[in-house]
Amino acid sequence: MHILFIHQNYPAQFGLIAAYLAQTRGFRCTFLSEDTPGFADGVDRIRYAMSGGATAHNHFCTRTFENVVCRSVSAYEALKARPDIRPDLIVAHAGFLSTVYLRELYDCPIVNYFEYFYHTHNSDMDFRPDFPTNEQNRLRARTRNAHLLLDLSNCDVGYSPTLWQTSLFPAEFRPKIRTIFDGVDTSFWRPMPHGQRRVAGCDFPEGLRIVTYVSRGMESLRGFDQFMKAAKILCQLRRDVLFVVVGNDRICYSADAEFTGGKTFKEWVLAQDQYDLSRFLFTGLLPPNELAKLFSITDLHVYLTAPFVLSWSLMNALACGATVLASDTAPVREMIVDGENGLLVDFFNPEKIAHQAGEILDRPQEYKHLGLAGVRLIGANYSLDQALPRMLLLYEEAIAIRPVRIGSVV
């Protein structure tokens, strides 16, 4: 069995399952991405180089589609130049490129991973009235779904990581989509013995309370400003807390640049108020092993988000046994039951966030059971041990719909 995985990046959502299938099932696994080629863990990584792309001459509403088309054609050309690659199954992320052109190369089943379908109302786009979405962005969002609709029609079967994310897709296509989370590697993301409290080159003395915030970028969609407001209140109430902020100083998803006057969102937030920055540690992105250690020693992890793609950081924090205080928003409510494996709080109420955080920091041991319940939740429902069999069943389903050329089965 030869499976071709396609994603803009490696390893992303597919690296772990590709390695598992290559090492334990003897499958031939090829991974096409824009990253450096090579061979490791039984996976043959090959590269496509994106050619072309949207410019200022393209209409604002069509630029995403132009980039998807250029990336899709580049992937097609890279595979066309490799006649030795004849997959029995294709598994691809539908967000960065489309698999529709690959029907001209291969007669095999296609599984697409569908992460998000844009809506302009009752969604991330109008969740924050203090950062209103302009008309052009609302119009563009409608077009951003165009390539997803192509792949929904083109694929044999698809999947999405949460029930809420699945529910966003058009009703007529939902029968094609299964809900399967990516899978958390609980042999890596797990509670670690505390030992010396040292992370990212910093030693945290005993008695110092650690509050963590983790996000790919610092932006309104992930509530960075709400976190900072709550942190300031906590700073005024107590001297024993250090806020460790992990992530890049960049905007990944939001339209915050329209409001910040040329500043990054972090710079803009810090300029809105007076903060004692000696109480904050901004680490940038951390290597996974350092982040796992941080989740294991934190007294409280705060996760805030608009209704949007669920962050891996939440799942990893739960897997490491962190006490989590999270926004009462979709799809967070799928993972956290208030008072059972974490605590939920109003995204828009930094005073309440600070008050709840203060109660946890007063008596952290009394809240440890929440973190332990989070570990059990991930292990029972969202670990790789749970996800991999579901993925294999999905692949079998795709093959049953469109039989493999050589008649192989997973």
C-alpha positions as CSV (number, residue, x, y, z in Angstrom):
1,M,0.0,0.0,0.0
2,H,1.4,3.4,-1.0
3,I,-0.1,6.5,0.6
4,L,0.6,10.0,-0.5
5,F,0.2,12.6,2.1
6,I,0.0,16.3,1.1
7,H,0.3,19.4,3.2
8,Q,2.0,22.7,2.9
9,N,4.2,21.9,5.9
10,Y,5.8,18.8,7.5
11,P,4.9,17.0,9.8
12,A,1.7,19.0,10.5
13,Q,-1.4,16.7,10.9
14,F,-0.1,13.8,8.9
15,G,3.5,13.2,10.0
16,L,2.8,10.9,13.0
17,I,0.4,8.6,11.1
18,A,2.7,8.5,8.1
19,A,5.6,7.3,10.3
20,Y,3.3,4.9,12.2
21,L,2.1,3.3,9.0
22,A,5.6,3.1,7.5
23,Q,7.2,1.6,10.6
24,T,4.5,-0.7,11.9
25,R,2.5,-1.7,8.8
26,G,5.3,-1.6,6.2
27,F,3.4,0.9,4.0
28,R,5.2,3.1,1.5
29,C,4.5,6.6,2.7
30,T,5.3,9.7,0.6
31,F,4.9,13.2,2.1
32,L,4.7,16.1,-0.3
33,S,5.2,19.6,1.2
34,E,7.0,22.9,0.7
35,D,9.6,21.9,3.3
36,T,13.0,20.4,2.9
37,P,13.0,16.9,1.3
38,G,14.5,13.9,3.0
39,F,13.9,10.4,4.4
40,A,13.2,9.7,8.1
41,D,11.0,7.5,10.2
42,G,10.2,5.5,7.1
43,V,8.6,8.5,5.3
44,D,9.9,9.8,2.0
45,R,9.6,13.5,2.1
46,I,9.5,15.3,-1.3
47,R,9.1,18.9,-2.1
48,Y,7.0,21.1,-4.4
49,A,8.0,24.8,-4.9
50,M,5.1,27.1,-5.2
51,S,5.2,29.1,-8.4
52,G,3.3,32.3,-8.9
53,G,0.7,33.5,-6.4
54,A,-1.6,36.5,-5.8
55,T,-0.4,40.1,-6.2
56,A,-1.9,43.5,-5.6
57,H,-3.3,43.3,-9.2
58,N,-5.6,40.4,-8.2
59,H,-9.0,41.4,-6.7
60,F,-8.8,41.3,-2.9
61,C,-11.6,38.7,-2.8
62,T,-9.8,36.3,-5.2
63,R,-6.3,36.3,-3.8
64,T,-6.7,33.3,-1.5
65,F,-8.1,31.3,-4.4
66,E,-5.3,32.4,-6.7
67,N,-2.7,31.2,-4.1
68,V,-4.5,27.9,-3.8
69,V,-4.6,27.4,-7.5
70,C,-0.9,28.2,-7.9
71,R,0.0,25.9,-5.0
72,S,-2.2,23.1,-6.4
73,V,-0.7,23.4,-9.9
74,S,2.9,23.4,-8.4
75,A,2.1,20.2,-6.4
76,Y,0.6,18.7,-9.6
77,E,3.8,19.5,-11.6
78,A,6.1,18.1,-8.9
79,L,4.2,14.8,-8.8
80,K,3.9,14.6,-12.6
81,A,7.7,14.8,-12.7
82,R,7.8,11.7,-10.5
83,P,6.3,8.9,-12.5
84,D,7.6,6.4,-9.8
85,I,5.0,7.8,-7.4
86,R,1.7,5.9,-8.0
87,P,-0.3,6.2,-4.8
88,D,-3.1,3.8,-3.8
89,L,-4.5,6.5,-1.5
90,I,-4.1,10.3,-1.2
91,V,-4.6,12.1,2.1
92,A,-4.4,15.9,1.8
93,H,-5.1,19.1,3.8
94,A,-7.8,21.0,1.9
95,G,-6.9,24.4,3.4
96,F,-3.7,25.1,1.5
97,L,-4.2,23.5,-1.8
98,S,-6.8,21.5,-3.7
99,T,-6.6,17.9,-4.8
100,V,-8.9,18.4,-7.7
101,Y,-6.1,18.4,-10.3
102,L,-4.7,15.1,-9.0
103,R,-7.6,13.3,-10.6
104,E,-5.8,14.0,-13.9
105,L,-2.7,12.0,-12.5
106,Y,-4.1,9.3,-10.4
107,D,-7.1,7.0,-10.2
108,C,-7.2,6.4,-6.5
109,P,-9.3,7.4,-3.5
110,I,-8.8,10.8,-2.0
111,V,-9.3,11.7,1.7
112,N,-9.3,15.4,2.5
113,Y,-8.8,17.0,5.9
114,F,-11.2,19.9,6.4
115,E,-10.3,22.3,9.1
116,Y,-12.5,25.3,8.8
117,F,-15.4,26.7,6.7
118,Y,-15.8,30.4,6.9
119,H,-19.0,32.1,8.0
120,T,-19.5,35.9,8.3
121,H,-22.1,35.8,11.0
122,N,-22.2,34.0,14.4
123,S,-18.6,33.1,13.9
124,D,-15.1,34.3,14.6
125,M,-15.6,37.2,12.1
126,D,-18.3,38.9,14.2
127,F,-17.4,37.5,17.6
128,R,-15.5,40.7,18.7
129,P,-17.6,43.8,18.2
130,D,-14.6,45.8,19.4
131,F,-12.7,44.6,16.3
132,P,-15.4,44.8,13.6
133,T,-14.8,43.0,10.3
134,N,-15.0,45.3,7.4
135,E,-17.2,44.7,4.3
136,Q,-14.2,43.6,2.1
137,N,-13.2,40.9,4.5
138,R,-16.7,39.6,4.8
139,L,-16.9,39.4,1.0
140,R,-13.5,37.7,0.8
141,A,-14.6,35.1,3.4
142,R,-17.3,33.9,1.0
143,T,-14.7,33.4,-1.7
144,R,-12.3,31.7,0.7
145,N,-14.6,28.7,0.8
146,A,-14.4,28.2,-3.0
147,H,-11.6,25.7,-3.0
148,L,-13.0,23.9,-0.1
149,L,-16.2,23.4,-2.0
150,L,-14.2,22.0,-4.9
151,D,-12.5,19.5,-2.6
152,L,-15.8,18.6,-0.8
153,S,-17.1,17.6,-4.2
154,N,-13.9,16.0,-5.4
155,C,-12.9,13.9,-2.4
156,D,-14.2,10.4,-1.6
157,V,-14.4,11.1,2.1
158,G,-13.2,13.8,4.5
159,Y,-12.7,14.5,8.1
160,S,-12.6,17.4,10.6
161,P,-11.1,17.5,14.1
162,T,-14.1,18.5,16.2
163,L,-17.8,18.2,16.0
164,W,-18.2,22.0,16.0
165,Q,-15.8,22.4,13.1
166,T,-17.6,19.6,11.2
167,S,-20.9,21.4,11.8
168,L,-19.7,24.5,9.9
169,F,-19.6,22.8,6.5
170,P,-22.7,22.9,4.2
171,A,-25.3,20.3,5.2
172,E,-25.3,18.7,1.8
173,F,-21.6,17.8,2.2
174,R,-21.6,16.8,5.9
175,P,-22.4,13.1,5.2
176,K,-19.0,13.0,3.6
177,I,-17.2,14.3,6.7
178,R,-16.2,12.3,9.7
179,T,-15.1,13.9,13.0
180,I,-11.6,12.6,14.0
181,F,-9.2,14.6,16.0
182,D,-5.5,14.7,14.9
183,G,-4.3,12.7,17.8
184,V,-2.1,13.7,20.7
185,D,1.1,11.8,21.2
186,T,0.7,11.0,24.9
187,S,4.1,9.4,25.1
188,F,5.4,12.9,24.6
189,W,2.7,15.2,25.9
190,R,2.3,13.9,29.4
191,P,2.8,15.0,33.0
192,M,6.5,15.2,33.8
193,P,8.2,15.0,37.2
194,H,8.8,18.6,38.3
195,G,12.3,18.3,39.6
196,Q,14.1,21.6,38.9
197,R,11.6,24.2,37.7
198,R,13.7,25.3,34.7
199,V,12.2,26.1,31.3
200,A,13.6,28.1,28.4
201,G,16.8,28.8,30.3
202,C,14.9,30.3,33.3
203,D,14.7,29.0,36.8
204,F,11.4,29.4,38.6
205,P,11.8,29.4,42.4
206,E,9.5,27.5,44.7
207,G,6.6,29.6,45.8
208,L,6.4,31.5,42.6
209,R,3.1,30.9,40.8
210,I,3.3,30.4,37.1
211,V,0.5,31.3,34.7
212,T,0.9,30.4,31.1
213,Y,-0.6,31.7,27.8
214,V,0.4,29.9,24.6
215,S,-0.6,30.9,21.0
216,R,1.1,30.8,17.6
217,G,0.7,34.5,17.4
218,M,-0.6,37.3,19.7
219,E,-3.9,38.5,18.4
220,S,-7.5,39.4,19.3
221,L,-8.9,36.1,17.9
222,R,-6.9,34.2,20.6
223,G,-7.7,36.8,23.3
224,F,-4.2,38.1,23.9
225,D,-5.6,41.5,24.9
226,Q,-8.1,39.9,27.3
227,F,-5.4,37.9,28.9
228,M,-3.2,40.9,29.4
229,K,-6.0,42.8,31.0
230,A,-6.7,40.0,33.4
231,A,-2.9,39.6,34.1
232,K,-2.7,43.3,35.0
233,I,-5.5,42.8,37.6
234,L,-3.7,39.8,39.0
235,C,-0.4,41.7,39.2
236,Q,-2.1,44.4,41.3
237,L,-3.6,41.8,43.7
238,R,-0.5,39.6,44.3
239,R,3.3,39.6,44.0
240,D,3.8,35.9,43.7
241,V,2.9,35.3,40.1
242,L,4.9,35.3,36.8
243,F,3.1,35.2,33.5
244,V,4.8,33.1,30.8
245,V,3.7,34.0,27.3
246,V,4.7,31.6,24.5
247,G,4.3,32.5,20.9
248,N,5.5,34.8,18.2
249,D,4.8,38.5,18.1
250,R,2.7,38.3,14.9
251,I,-0.9,38.2,13.7
252,C,-1.8,34.8,12.2
253,Y,-5.5,34.9,11.6
254,S,-7.1,38.2,12.7
255,A,-7.5,41.4,10.8
256,D,-5.9,43.3,13.8
257,A,-3.5,45.2,11.6
258,E,-6.4,47.3,10.5
259,F,-6.6,48.7,14.0
260,T,-3.1,48.9,15.3
261,G,-1.7,51.7,13.3
262,G,1.4,49.8,12.0
263,K,2.2,48.2,15.3
264,T,2.0,44.5,16.1
265,F,-1.0,43.5,18.1
266,K,1.3,42.9,21.1
267,E,2.8,46.4,20.8
268,W,-0.6,47.9,20.4
269,V,-2.0,46.1,23.5
270,L,1.0,47.1,25.6
271,A,0.6,50.7,24.5
272,Q,-3.1,50.8,25.7
273,D,-2.2,50.5,29.4
274,Q,0.6,50.4,31.9
275,Y,2.1,46.9,32.5
276,D,4.8,45.9,34.8
277,L,6.7,43.8,32.3
278,S,9.0,42.5,34.9
279,R,6.1,40.2,35.8
280,F,6.0,38.7,32.3
281,L,8.3,36.4,30.4
282,F,7.8,36.4,26.7
283,T,9.6,33.4,25.4
284,G,8.7,33.4,21.7
285,L,8.0,29.9,20.3
286,L,9.4,27.1,22.4
287,P,10.7,23.7,21.3
288,P,8.0,21.0,22.0
289,N,10.1,19.4,24.8
290,E,10.3,22.8,26.6
291,L,6.6,23.5,26.1
292,A,5.7,20.1,27.6
293,K,7.9,20.9,30.6
294,L,6.2,24.2,31.0
295,F,2.7,22.7,30.8
296,S,3.8,20.2,33.5
297,I,4.9,22.8,36.0
298,T,2.4,25.6,35.4
299,D,0.0,26.4,38.2
300,L,-2.6,27.6,35.6
301,H,-2.9,27.6,31.9
302,V,-5.2,30.2,30.3
303,Y,-6.6,29.5,26.9
304,L,-8.8,32.1,25.3
305,T,-10.2,31.9,21.8
306,A,-13.0,33.2,19.5
307,P,-15.1,30.4,17.9
308,F,-12.4,29.1,15.5
309,V,-10.0,26.2,14.9
310,L,-9.2,24.6,18.2
311,S,-5.5,25.0,19.1
312,W,-3.2,22.0,19.6
313,S,-1.9,23.9,22.7
314,L,-5.1,23.3,24.6
315,M,-5.0,19.6,23.9
316,N,-1.3,19.4,24.8
317,A,-1.8,21.4,28.0
318,L,-4.6,19.0,29.0
319,A,-2.4,16.0,28.2
320,C,0.3,17.3,30.4
321,G,-2.0,17.7,33.4
322,A,-2.2,21.5,33.5
323,T,-5.1,23.2,35.3
324,V,-6.9,25.0,32.4
325,L,-9.0,28.1,32.6
326,A,-10.5,28.5,29.1
327,S,-13.1,30.7,27.4
328,D,-16.6,29.4,27.3
329,T,-16.6,29.3,23.5
330,A,-17.0,26.7,20.7
331,P,-15.2,24.3,20.2
332,V,-13.6,24.6,23.7
333,R,-16.8,23.4,25.3
334,E,-16.3,20.1,23.4
335,M,-13.2,19.4,25.4
336,I,-13.7,21.1,28.7
337,V,-16.7,20.4,31.1
338,D,-16.7,23.2,33.6
339,G,-15.6,21.9,37.0
340,E,-14.8,18.4,35.7
341,N,-11.6,18.7,33.7
342,G,-11.1,22.5,33.6
343,L,-12.9,25.7,34.2
344,L,-14.8,27.9,31.7
345,V,-15.0,31.7,31.8
346,D,-16.5,34.5,29.9
347,F,-14.0,35.6,27.1
348,F,-15.1,39.2,27.5
349,N,-14.7,39.5,31.3
350,P,-11.1,40.0,32.3
351,E,-12.2,40.8,35.9
352,K,-13.8,37.4,36.1
353,I,-10.8,35.7,34.5
354,A,-8.5,37.4,37.0
355,H,-10.8,36.5,40.0
356,Q,-11.1,32.8,38.9
357,A,-7.3,32.7,38.3
358,G,-6.6,34.1,41.8
359,E,-8.8,31.5,43.4
360,I,-6.8,28.8,41.6
361,L,-3.5,30.3,42.6
362,D,-4.5,30.6,46.2
363,R,-5.1,26.9,46.4
364,P,-3.5,25.2,43.4
365,Q,-3.5,21.7,45.0
366,E,-7.3,21.8,45.3
367,Y,-7.6,22.2,41.5
368,K,-5.1,19.5,40.6
369,H,-7.9,17.0,40.0
370,L,-9.0,19.0,37.0
371,G,-5.6,18.5,35.4
372,L,-5.7,14.8,36.1
373,A,-9.1,14.6,34.6
374,G,-7.7,16.3,31.5
375,V,-5.0,13.7,31.2
376,R,-7.6,11.0,31.3
377,L,-9.8,12.8,28.7
378,I,-7.0,13.0,26.2
379,G,-5.9,9.4,26.8
380,A,-9.3,8.0,26.5
381,N,-10.6,10.1,23.5
382,Y,-8.0,12.1,21.7
383,S,-4.6,10.3,22.0
384,L,-2.8,8.8,19.0
385,D,-3.9,5.4,20.3
386,Q,-7.5,6.4,19.8
387,A,-7.0,8.5,16.6
388,L,-4.9,6.1,14.6
389,P,-7.5,3.2,14.4
390,R,-10.1,5.8,13.4
391,M,-7.9,7.1,10.7
392,L,-7.3,3.6,9.3
393,L,-11.1,3.0,9.3
394,L,-11.5,6.2,7.4
395,Y,-8.9,5.1,4.8
396,E,-10.7,1.8,4.5
397,E,-13.9,3.6,3.9
398,A,-12.4,5.7,1.1
399,I,-11.0,2.6,-0.5
400,A,-14.4,0.9,-0.3
401,I,-16.0,3.8,-2.1
402,R,-13.3,3.9,-4.8
403,P,-11.4,0.6,-4.9
404,V,-7.7,0.8,-5.0
405,R,-6.2,0.2,-8.4
406,I,-4.2,-2.8,-7.4
407,G,-6.9,-4.2,-5.1
408,S,-5.0,-3.7,-1.9
409,V,-6.7,-3.1,1.4
410,V,-5.5,-1.2,4.5
